[in-house]
Amino acid sequence: MPRKTPMFPCPRQAAVAAALLGAVLLSGCQTSRELMHQFSSGPTHTAQAAPPPSAAGEDLALVGRALDASAAGRAGMLDAAQSAYQGRPGPRDTLRYALLLATTDPPSSDLRQAQTLLTGLLASGPPALKPDEQTLARLELVLITRQLTLETENRTLHATGAQRLADLEHQLRSAAQQNVSLRRQLGEARAKLAAITNIEKSLNEGKLGNGTTPP
């Protein structure tokens, strides 16, 4: 008679199967906990914060705000920079005051004073400014010097042109006066010639009336 296969395995096989199933379930639960922890704690590598702006970057931002502001706004910013410079004339306060002096509109702007302030900052014994601010000060000093040179050359050209125009106008007036004098002299000469001609004609007619043959 054939032997029937039992519906359930032997106790040892059942224990082994149960242990394997428990290990699988435990491993799955641990993996699930790890995944939940990763999602709840966020990414392990967070984005680094942006570095703070440099000193020269803040100074350029100040100039940018001044350029975008109205004329009254620029004048107010210049007054605030002047107060800071006069209250505690540190290197950075001096630099900012010089930058705004070169940025604002006339009559508040003063390129000569800005040039003097920047030259003094760059000529100080130990560097008074940070390296990036020193570069900014040198660049601004070059721009101011070029602008002042152009303004000087422009004034020289205007003065030279005005003097040349005045000389030409004087020559033109002199030529016109000479022309009037020459025309008057020519008229007088013509009048004298006409008078002489009339006298000669009268003399000739008188000689003919007396029966004298004209020469």
Backbone as CSV, one residue per row, in Angstrom:
resi,resn,N_x,N_y,N_z,CA_x,CA_y,CA_z,C_x,C_y,C_z
1,MET,0.858,-1.190,0.000,0.000,0.000,0.000,0.886,1.230,0.000
2,PRO,0.623,2.217,-0.902,1.520,3.382,-1.005,1.481,4.237,0.241
3,ARG,2.672,4.869,0.512,2.818,5.708,1.715,2.342,7.109,1.435
4,LYS,1.496,7.665,2.279,0.961,9.014,2.080,1.945,10.065,2.556
5,THR,2.046,11.131,1.745,2.892,12.257,2.133,2.149,13.100,3.124
6,PRO,2.769,13.419,4.254,2.042,14.232,5.263,1.771,15.634,4.753
7,MET,0.639,16.210,5.161,0.262,17.548,4.725,1.205,18.598,5.294
8,PHE,1.728,18.409,6.476,2.615,19.378,7.116,3.984,18.757,7.243
9,PRO,5.057,19.518,7.081,6.389,18.952,7.210,6.677,18.586,8.646
10,CYS,7.781,17.954,8.827,8.181,17.546,10.167,8.464,18.770,11.010
11,PRO,8.485,18.647,12.334,8.711,19.829,13.184,10.026,20.538,12.884
12,ARG,11.082,19.814,12.558,12.369,20.475,12.288,12.289,21.338,11.045
13,GLN,11.690,20.809,9.988,11.534,21.589,8.757,10.654,22.813,8.995
14,ALA,9.628,22.646,9.795,8.754,23.774,10.092,9.506,24.851,10.862
15,ALA,10.383,24.432,11.764,11.148,25.406,12.536,12.119,26.169,11.652
16,VAL,12.766,25.436,10.747,13.698,26.103,9.834,12.975,27.099,8.952
17,ALA,11.806,26.644,8.425,11.031,27.546,7.568,10.564,28.773,8.326
18,ALA,10.172,28.574,9.558,9.721,29.711,10.365,10.868,30.668,10.652
19,ALA,12.053,30.137,10.887,13.206,30.998,11.148,13.564,31.819,9.925
20,LEU,13.543,31.166,8.758,13.841,31.899,7.526,12.810,32.989,7.265
21,LEU,11.528,32.646,7.479,10.469,33.634,7.268,10.615,34.802,8.229
22,GLY,10.955,34.492,9.487,11.145,35.559,10.454,12.314,36.455,10.086
23,ALA,13.389,35.835,9.575,14.544,36.638,9.173,14.191,37.559,8.016
24,VAL,13.436,37.013,7.067,13.026,37.830,5.925,12.149,38.981,6.375
25,LEU,11.180,38.674,7.275,10.297,39.726,7.759,11.061,40.771,8.569
26,LEU,12.011,40.283,9.409,12.803,41.219,10.200,13.664,42.099,9.308
27,SER,14.259,41.457,8.286,15.070,42.249,7.360,14.223,43.256,6.619
28,GLY,13.025,42.869,6.218,12.140,43.799,5.530,11.714,44.943,6.411
29,CYS,11.433,44.649,7.688,11.039,45.711,8.605,12.188,46.676,8.854
30,GLN,13.417,46.112,8.977,14.571,46.981,9.196,14.819,47.878,7.989
31,THR,14.687,47.279,6.794,14.868,48.074,5.572,13.818,49.166,5.481
32,SER,12.591,48.821,5.853,11.524,49.824,5.804,11.801,50.946,6.780
33,ARG,12.303,50.609,7.995,12.616,51.639,8.970,13.730,52.550,8.472
34,GLU,14.758,51.934,7.817,15.855,52.739,7.293,15.373,53.694,6.208
35,LEU,14.505,53.183,5.322,13.973,54.036,4.267,13.151,55.182,4.844
36,MET,12.301,54.840,5.856,11.493,55.893,6.469,12.381,56.928,7.155
37,HIS,13.477,56.456,7.781,14.387,57.396,8.441,15.078,58.311,7.426
38,GLN,15.455,57.747,6.273,16.103,58.556,5.249,15.155,59.613,4.699
39,PHE,13.900,59.200,4.450,12.931,60.171,3.920,12.591,61.228,4.950
40,SER,12.495,60.837,6.227,12.117,61.808,7.256,13.255,62.763,7.579
41,SER,14.499,62.268,7.534,15.639,63.126,7.867,16.111,63.957,6.697
42,GLY,15.612,63.722,5.479,16.000,64.518,4.321,17.301,64.033,3.750
43,PRO,17.812,64.703,2.694,19.058,64.293,2.060,20.237,64.472,3.007
44,THR,21.182,63.560,2.860,22.349,63.604,3.742,23.256,64.773,3.413
45,HIS,23.294,65.246,2.138,24.157,66.348,1.734,23.293,67.565,1.431
46,THR,23.243,68.512,2.330,22.469,69.732,2.124,23.289,70.732,1.316
47,ALA,22.580,71.619,0.593,23.257,72.640,-0.215,23.970,73.620,0.697
48,GLN,25.183,73.971,0.322,25.943,74.916,1.119,25.380,76.323,0.969
49,ALA,25.427,77.090,2.037,24.929,78.472,2.005,25.837,79.329,1.136
50,ALA,25.227,80.305,0.464,26.008,81.200,-0.395,26.973,82.008,0.454
51,PRO,28.209,82.184,-0.029,29.183,82.954,0.755,28.759,84.404,0.866
52,PRO,29.076,85.041,1.955,28.704,86.461,2.104,29.428,87.307,1.070
53,PRO,28.812,88.404,0.644,29.467,89.256,-0.361,30.750,89.866,0.185
54,SER,31.690,90.119,-0.709,32.950,90.724,-0.309,32.735,92.204,-0.001
55,ALA,33.774,92.809,0.583,33.680,94.233,0.901,33.510,95.061,-0.359
56,ALA,34.300,94.736,-1.400,34.173,95.474,-2.657,32.816,95.233,-3.292
57,GLY,32.260,94.016,-3.126,30.924,93.752,-3.661,29.873,94.612,-3.000
58,GLU,29.982,94.806,-1.694,29.040,95.685,-0.996,29.215,97.140,-1.440
59,ASP,30.458,97.549,-1.666,30.696,98.922,-2.131,30.112,99.131,-3.526
60,LEU,30.284,98.136,-4.407,29.703,98.235,-5.751,28.183,98.211,-5.695
61,ALA,27.630,97.432,-4.773,26.172,97.430,-4.614,25.676,98.804,-4.185
62,LEU,26.443,99.475,-3.320,26.081,100.837,-2.913,26.087,101.780,-4.115
63,VAL,27.103,101.672,-4.973,27.151,102.501,-6.172,25.992,102.173,-7.101
64,GLY,25.659,100.890,-7.225,24.525,100.502,-8.058,23.215,101.080,-7.565
65,ARG,23.007,101.079,-6.250,21.792,101.684,-5.703,21.770,103.180,-5.957
66,ALA,22.930,103.802,-5.880,22.991,105.241,-6.148,22.657,105.546,-7.603
67,LEU,23.137,104.717,-8.520,22.841,104.934,-9.938,21.367,104.722,-10.248
68,ASP,20.733,103.789,-9.542,19.315,103.516,-9.779,18.401,104.516,-9.074
69,ALA,18.922,105.240,-8.103,18.092,106.172,-7.341,17.865,107.460,-8.124
70,SER,16.935,108.249,-7.638,16.682,109.558,-8.230,17.788,110.521,-7.812
71,ALA,17.756,111.720,-8.387,18.767,112.721,-8.035,18.690,113.061,-6.548
72,ALA,17.467,113.185,-6.030,17.316,113.475,-4.602,17.800,112.307,-3.757
73,GLY,17.530,111.081,-4.227,17.999,109.911,-3.493,19.510,109.823,-3.459
74,ARG,20.150,110.129,-4.586,21.615,110.120,-4.616,22.194,111.188,-3.692
75,ALA,21.557,112.359,-3.674,22.029,113.419,-2.780,21.903,112.993,-1.312
76,GLY,20.813,112.295,-0.983,20.647,111.812,0.391,21.685,110.773,0.764
77,MET,21.986,109.866,-0.166,23.024,108.864,0.090,24.390,109.517,0.264
78,LEU,24.648,110.558,-0.517,25.923,111.274,-0.385,26.011,111.974,0.958
79,ASP,24.904,112.570,1.420,24.908,113.231,2.729,25.190,112.220,3.845
80,ALA,24.575,111.018,3.727,24.804,109.994,4.751,26.262,109.531,4.733
81,ALA,26.824,109.350,3.542,28.228,108.944,3.443,29.156,110.033,3.969
82,GLN,28.800,111.286,3.726,29.622,112.388,4.226,29.583,112.451,5.750
83,SER,28.420,112.204,6.323,28.310,112.211,7.784,29.143,111.092,8.391
84,ALA,29.099,109.897,7.769,29.909,108.779,8.258,31.392,109.074,8.116
85,TYR,31.766,109.707,7.022,33.179,110.029,6.793,33.662,111.078,7.787
86,GLN,32.856,112.080,8.048,33.254,113.129,8.980,33.201,112.652,10.426
87,GLY,32.298,111.679,10.724,32.198,111.194,12.090,33.337,110.272,12.473
88,ARG,33.657,109.321,11.610,34.764,108.396,11.858,35.433,108.098,10.511
89,PRO,36.394,108.889,10.158,36.989,108.747,8.822,37.856,107.491,8.692
90,GLY,37.194,106.308,8.732,37.914,105.067,8.503,38.142,104.850,7.024
91,PRO,38.988,103.883,6.670,39.293,103.643,5.247,38.051,103.333,4.416
92,ARG,37.172,102.489,4.950,36.003,102.119,4.158,35.017,103.276,4.034
93,ASP,34.851,104.062,5.102,33.983,105.234,5.016,34.527,106.233,4.000
94,THR,35.856,106.374,3.979,36.477,107.275,3.005,36.255,106.769,1.584
95,LEU,36.413,105.462,1.378,36.210,104.882,0.046,34.775,105.076,-0.423
96,ARG,33.831,104.799,0.437,32.424,104.933,0.040,32.061,106.392,-0.247
97,TYR,32.578,107.286,0.556,32.315,108.710,0.315,32.908,109.139,-1.022
98,ALA,34.110,108.672,-1.330,34.728,109.010,-2.621,33.943,108.420,-3.783
99,LEU,33.456,107.189,-3.650,32.679,106.562,-4.723,31.396,107.340,-4.999
100,LEU,30.727,107.774,-3.940,29.486,108.518,-4.125,29.756,109.932,-4.627
101,LEU,30.886,110.516,-4.254,31.240,111.829,-4.797,31.403,111.766,-6.317
102,ALA,31.890,110.637,-6.806,32.079,110.478,-8.250,30.831,109.986,-8.958
103,THR,29.787,109.607,-8.212,28.583,109.020,-8.817,27.422,109.999,-8.870
104,THR,27.307,110.879,-7.897,26.157,111.777,-7.830,26.228,112.839,-8.920
105,ASP,25.124,113.571,-9.053,25.015,114.585,-10.093,25.591,115.914,-9.605
106,PRO,26.062,116.741,-10.548,26.466,118.105,-10.169,25.246,118.857,-9.630
107,PRO,25.398,119.779,-8.710,26.666,120.264,-8.143,27.157,119.471,-6.947
108,SER,26.441,118.362,-6.590,26.863,117.598,-5.420,28.143,116.812,-5.685
109,SER,28.343,116.377,-6.922,29.532,115.584,-7.237,30.788,116.456,-7.165
110,ASP,31.900,115.809,-6.862,33.178,116.519,-6.763,34.279,115.524,-7.126
111,LEU,34.633,115.490,-8.407,35.639,114.539,-8.864,37.011,114.852,-8.296
112,ARG,37.317,116.119,-8.129,38.622,116.488,-7.582,38.789,115.982,-6.156
113,GLN,37.756,116.154,-5.335,37.842,115.682,-3.957,37.902,114.158,-3.915
114,ALA,37.102,113.513,-4.772,37.141,112.049,-4.834,38.528,111.560,-5.232
115,GLN,39.144,112.236,-6.177,40.500,111.873,-6.596,41.491,112.026,-5.441
116,THR,41.357,113.105,-4.687,42.251,113.340,-3.553,42.075,112.271,-2.481
117,LEU,40.819,111.906,-2.182,40.557,110.895,-1.159,41.101,109.529,-1.568
118,LEU,40.864,109.139,-2.810,41.344,107.833,-3.272,42.870,107.787,-3.331
119,THR,43.470,108.880,-3.760,44.936,108.918,-3.803,45.522,108.778,-2.403
120,GLY,44.905,109.433,-1.423,45.378,109.315,-0.055,45.222,107.904,0.497
121,LEU,44.101,107.244,0.172,43.898,105.873,0.642,44.950,104.920,0.076
122,LEU,45.218,105.039,-1.211,46.155,104.124,-1.856,47.599,104.442,-1.514
123,ALA,47.870,105.654,-1.066,49.251,106.044,-0.761,49.591,105.852,0.709
124,SER,48.646,105.349,1.518,48.922,105.168,2.946,49.956,104.073,3.151
125,GLY,50.665,104.120,4.297,51.767,103.190,4.576,51.353,101.738,4.480
126,PRO,50.832,101.137,5.553,50.265,99.790,5.396,48.937,99.897,4.662
127,PRO,48.583,98.891,3.854,47.325,98.984,3.098,46.139,99.229,4.024
128,ALA,45.442,100.332,3.800,44.298,100.676,4.640,43.043,99.920,4.233
129,LEU,43.015,99.414,3.006,41.844,98.733,2.477,42.149,97.257,2.266
130,LYS,41.100,96.471,2.158,41.250,95.070,1.795,41.682,94.972,0.330
131,PRO,42.268,93.835,-0.064,42.773,93.730,-1.448,41.731,94.022,-2.510
132,ASP,40.498,93.497,-2.327,39.486,93.744,-3.349,39.063,95.211,-3.370
133,GLU,39.045,95.850,-2.186,38.702,97.272,-2.142,39.834,98.128,-2.715
134,GLN,41.074,97.684,-2.533,42.184,98.399,-3.162,42.055,98.373,-4.681
135,THR,41.677,97.211,-5.221,41.481,97.112,-6.676,40.361,98.022,-7.131
136,LEU,39.261,98.046,-6.375,38.146,98.929,-6.712,38.567,100.389,-6.657
137,ALA,39.344,100.760,-5.635,39.796,102.159,-5.502,40.715,102.535,-6.666
138,ARG,41.608,101.631,-7.060,42.498,101.925,-8.200,41.691,102.110,-9.477
139,LEU,40.730,101.238,-9.693,39.903,101.336,-10.902,39.129,102.640,-10.925
140,GLU,38.528,102.996,-9.799,37.760,104.246,-9.736,38.675,105.447,-9.924
141,LEU,39.887,105.377,-9.381,40.835,106.483,-9.539,41.238,106.647,-10.999
142,VAL,41.423,105.546,-11.719,41.750,105.620,-13.148,40.601,106.256,-13.922
143,LEU,39.366,105.860,-13.617,38.201,106.418,-14.316,38.061,107.919,-14.029
144,ILE,38.252,108.302,-12.770,38.130,109.718,-12.414,39.211,110.535,-13.103
145,THR,40.450,110.025,-13.109,41.552,110.753,-13.746,41.293,110.936,-15.229
146,ARG,40.794,109.906,-15.880,40.495,110.015,-17.312,39.379,111.023,-17.565
147,GLN,38.356,111.001,-16.725,37.253,111.945,-16.908,37.721,113.375,-16.702
148,LEU,38.545,113.599,-15.670,39.068,114.945,-15.440,39.963,115.394,-16.591
149,THR,40.752,114.469,-17.140,41.603,114.809,-18.279,40.758,115.191,-19.490
150,LEU,39.688,114.435,-19.736,38.810,114.757,-20.860,38.130,116.108,-20.665
151,GLU,37.704,116.387,-19.441,37.071,117.683,-19.179,38.059,118.823,-19.387
152,THR,39.306,118.638,-18.962,40.322,119.673,-19.169,40.589,119.898,-20.646
153,GLU,40.728,118.797,-21.391,40.955,118.927,-22.831,39.757,119.566,-23.516
154,ASN,38.556,119.242,-23.045,37.358,119.836,-23.641,37.311,121.337,-23.400
155,ARG,37.663,121.745,-22.161,37.689,123.185,-21.880,38.763,123.881,-22.708
156,THR,39.910,123.208,-22.880,40.976,123.804,-23.692,40.540,123.961,-25.141
157,LEU,39.874,122.938,-25.664,39.388,123.020,-27.042,38.353,124.131,-27.194
158,HIS,37.465,124.243,-26.210,36.453,125.301,-26.264,37.119,126.672,-26.212
159,ALA,38.084,126.817,-25.305,38.759,128.112,-25.196,39.534,128.430,-26.466
160,THR,40.241,127.424,-27.017,40.992,127.641,-28.251,40.057,127.952,-29.411
161,GLY,38.968,127.214,-29.486,38.010,127.472,-30.557,37.363,128.832,-30.441
162,ALA,37.036,129.221,-29.188,36.435,130.545,-28.988,37.416,131.654,-29.362
163,GLN,38.694,131.479,-28.990,39.693,132.481,-29.345,39.899,132.537,-30.850
164,ARG,39.922,131.365,-31.497,40.079,131.341,-32.954,38.899,132.003,-33.644
165,LEU,37.692,131.748,-33.122,36.505,132.378,-33.689,36.545,133.884,-33.501
166,ALA,37.002,134.328,-32.316,37.109,135.768,-32.076,38.122,136.406,-33.019
167,ASP,39.248,135.700,-33.264,40.254,136.225,-34.191,39.696,136.334,-35.607
168,LEU,38.957,135.320,-36.025,38.379,135.357,-37.371,37.341,136.475,-37.499
169,GLU,36.533,136.640,-36.444,35.544,137.717,-36.488,36.240,139.076,-36.543
170,HIS,37.352,139.225,-35.795,38.099,140.485,-35.838,38.673,140.725,-37.231
171,GLN,39.207,139.671,-37.843,39.737,139.807,-39.198,38.628,140.157,-40.184
172,LEU,37.461,139.574,-39.975,36.347,139.852,-40.875,35.889,141.302,-40.730
173,ARG,35.819,141.790,-39.487,35.432,143.185,-39.287,36.476,144.129,-39.883
174,SER,37.760,143.765,-39.695,38.821,144.612,-40.266,38.736,144.626,-41.785
175,ALA,38.495,143.464,-42.380,38.370,143.401,-43.835,37.164,144.201,-44.316
176,ALA,36.062,144.125,-43.551,34.884,144.889,-43.936,35.150,146.394,-43.846
177,GLN,35.853,146.813,-42.772,36.187,148.229,-42.650,37.127,148.681,-43.770
178,GLN,38.105,147.821,-44.090,38.998,148.147,-45.196,38.231,148.233,-46.512
179,ASN,37.270,147.360,-46.676,36.465,147.384,-47.895,35.682,148.691,-47.998
180,VAL,35.113,149.100,-46.859,34.371,150.367,-46.863,35.314,151.537,-47.168
181,SER,36.505,151.517,-46.562,37.472,152.589,-46.811,37.913,152.605,-48.280
182,LEU,38.164,151.409,-48.827,38.574,151.340,-50.240,37.456,151.826,-51.158
183,ARG,36.221,151.466,-50.821,35.103,151.937,-51.653,34.983,153.461,-51.579
184,ARG,35.180,154.011,-50.383,35.118,155.469,-50.249,36.243,156.136,-51.037
185,GLN,37.459,155.589,-50.924,38.581,156.148,-51.672,38.349,156.012,-53.176
186,LEU,37.784,154.880,-53.577,37.489,154.714,-55.003,36.450,155.725,-55.459
187,GLY,35.439,155.968,-54.621,34.434,156.963,-54.989,35.029,158.356,-55.083
188,GLU,35.911,158.686,-54.137,36.546,159.990,-54.187,37.434,160.122,-55.427
189,ALA,38.163,159.059,-55.759,39.010,159.102,-56.946,38.174,159.267,-58.200
190,ARG,37.060,158.581,-58.279,36.180,158.718,-59.445,35.616,160.144,-59.518
191,ALA,35.257,160.687,-58.375,34.728,162.060,-58.377,35.788,163.060,-58.842
192,LYS,37.037,162.875,-58.382,38.115,163.769,-58.808,38.380,163.607,-60.308
193,LEU,38.347,162.363,-60.762,38.561,162.129,-62.188,37.449,162.757,-63.024
194,ALA,36.249,162.642,-62.549,35.136,163.255,-63.273,35.262,164.774,-63.281
195,ALA,35.716,165.348,-62.161,35.897,166.797,-62.102,36.987,167.249,-63.069
196,ILE,38.089,166.480,-63.075,39.173,166.827,-64.005,38.704,166.709,-65.445
197,THR,37.942,165.690,-65.725,37.420,165.494,-67.076,36.517,166.652,-67.469
198,ASN,35.690,167.092,-66.560,34.795,168.215,-66.858,35.581,169.506,-67.075
199,ILE,36.633,169.690,-66.282,37.451,170.903,-66.464,38.119,170.894,-67.834
200,GLU,38.718,169.744,-68.178,39.370,169.641,-69.484,38.359,169.861,-70.612
201,LYS,37.178,169.308,-70.423,36.149,169.477,-71.451,35.752,170.947,-71.578
202,SER,35.626,171.624,-70.433,35.257,173.052,-70.473,36.352,173.873,-71.138
203,LEU,37.593,173.567,-70.823,38.699,174.281,-71.439,38.724,174.055,-72.946
204,ASN,38.509,172.844,-73.337,38.512,172.530,-74.775,37.371,173.246,-75.487
205,GLU,36.230,173.261,-74.864,35.096,173.946,-75.497,35.357,175.461,-75.576
206,GLY,36.011,176.037,-74.550,36.320,177.473,-74.586,37.307,177.809,-75.681
207,LYS,38.268,176.963,-75.900,39.235,177.199,-76.952,38.572,177.113,-78.318
208,LEU,37.660,176.175,-78.461,36.970,176.046,-79.748,36.077,177.276,-80.001
209,GLY,35.510,177.842,-78.933,34.639,179.010,-79.101,35.433,180.245,-79.510
210,ASN,36.707,180.336,-79.120,37.529,181.466,-79.465,38.233,181.292,-80.797
211,GLY,37.941,180.261,-81.490,38.560,179.996,-82.787,39.925,179.420,-82.681
212,THR,40.271,178.980,-81.515,41.586,178.368,-81.345,41.481,176.890,-81.602
213,THR,42.437,176.417,-82.362,42.422,174.983,-82.674,42.993,174.222,-81.477
214,PRO,42.206,173.283,-81.016,42.718,172.514,-79.872,43.984,171.764,-80.236
215,PRO,44.857,171.628,-79.358,46.103,170.947,-79.676,45.871,169.484,-80.044
